[in-house]
């Protein structure tokens, strides 16, 4: 269970739950690619030129991370990015490249 200092605000939890539900619908075939594409783009999931892989952009508000947040990003790089690299951008984000859609982390848990 999260401590009060690490608990997600309700609005963020609702957004994560909505993304998880839409992703589940898409993966089941209930939502076509054309309908899901704009939704995933708004949520930081971008197609790459290489087939069947995505780039995931993780926002870092204000460009500031705690040590614990940096460790979690490092773990995501190790677990989901084939090259185990994350790219820090000039726009206050971290990007993970070459993520296979079916290999992407589960949402809403």
Phi and psi in degrees as a GROMACS rama.xvg file:
@    title "Ramachandran Plot"
@    xaxis  label "Phi"
@    yaxis  label "Psi"
@TYPE xy
-76.3229  146.254  UNK-2
-79.215  162.669  UNK-3
-55.8216  -32.5734  UNK-4
-73.9737  -19.9568  UNK-5
-110.935  -2.1749  UNK-6
-65.1667  141.137  UNK-7
-77.1211  140.115  UNK-8
-60.6419  150.138  UNK-9
-54.144  -41.1413  UNK-10
-62.0169  -40.2568  UNK-11
-69.2505  -43.2895  UNK-12
-59.8271  -42.2228  UNK-13
-62.6662  -40.9601  UNK-14
-64.4962  -42.1555  UNK-15
-63.2394  -45.5302  UNK-16
-62.5753  -40.3068  UNK-17
-64.1089  -44.3745  UNK-18
-61.4775  -43.4211  UNK-19
-60.9218  -42.7171  UNK-20
-65.5668  -44.7952  UNK-21
-64.2777  -39.8393  UNK-22
-63.8222  -42.431  UNK-23
-61.0354  -43.9521  UNK-24
-61.3203  -44.0987  UNK-25
-62.585  -48.083  UNK-26
-63.3179  -27.7188  UNK-27
-80.2502  -11.0127  UNK-28
94.4483  0.766423  UNK-29
-74.8909  -22.7348  UNK-30
-117.881  124.756  UNK-31
-73.6454  159.196  UNK-32
-51.5009  -45.3295  UNK-33
-61.2504  -33.2644  UNK-34
-81.6929  -35.6284  UNK-35
-78.7488  -30.2953  UNK-36
-52.1053  -53.8491  UNK-37
-62.6097  -33.1246  UNK-38
-64.8627  -46.9274  UNK-39
-68.475  -34.0107  UNK-40
-62.821  -42.9882  UNK-41
-61.6659  -27.2236  UNK-42
-99.4371  14.8268  UNK-43
85.0952  20.0234  UNK-44
-112.27  113.4  UNK-45
-119.455  138.782  UNK-46
-69.0758  154.317  UNK-47
-115.295  169.03  UNK-48
-64.9626  -30.3871  UNK-49
-74.6858  142.14  UNK-50
-71.7745  141.632  UNK-51
64.7862  23.066  UNK-52
-130.71  155.59  UNK-53
-127.567  159.288  UNK-54
-109.973  130.344  UNK-55
-107.463  124.145  UNK-56
-103.815  123.377  UNK-57
-107.625  117.703  UNK-58
-71.3579  140.873  UNK-59
-123.309  88.2412  UNK-60
-53.935  126.694  UNK-61
71.5785  1.96074  UNK-62
69.2749  18.9067  UNK-63
-115.186  130.958  UNK-64
-125.102  143.793  UNK-65
-80.6836  166.336  UNK-66
-59.7916  -40.9185  UNK-67
-63.3261  -41.2443  UNK-68
-65.2284  -40.4609  UNK-69
-63.1139  -39.3659  UNK-70
-63.5212  -40.7284  UNK-71
-65.026  -41.5228  UNK-72
-62.1388  -41.3404  UNK-73
-60.9011  -41.2201  UNK-74
-64.7404  -39.8692  UNK-75
-61.8473  -40.8277  UNK-76
-61.1179  -45.913  UNK-77
-64.4854  -41.1029  UNK-78
-81.5113  -31.9575  UNK-79
-120.932  -23.9232  UNK-80
-91.9115  118.732  UNK-81
-54.0572  -34.1474  UNK-82
-89.567  -0.886307  UNK-83
55.2389  38.6385  UNK-84
-124.832  146.682  UNK-85
-122.696  140.544  UNK-86
-103.173  122.448  UNK-87
-86.0393  126.734  UNK-88
-98.5081  167.611  UNK-89
-79.7801  -2.63035  UNK-90
-108.711  31.6118  UNK-91
58.1004  54.9757  UNK-92
-150.042  164.539  UNK-93
-122.238  133.4  UNK-94
-113.621  134.903  UNK-95
-111.396  125.413  UNK-96
-106.245  159.026  UNK-97
63.5818  36.5552  UNK-98
-86.4284  120.908  UNK-99
-73.1661  132.581  UNK-100
-53.264  -45.3135  UNK-101
-70.0112  -17.3476  UNK-102
-93.0227  -8.31969  UNK-103
-63.1916  152.474  UNK-104
-64.4609  149.262  UNK-105
-66.8467  151.471  UNK-106
-108.364  157.916  UNK-107
79.6014  5.80855  UNK-108
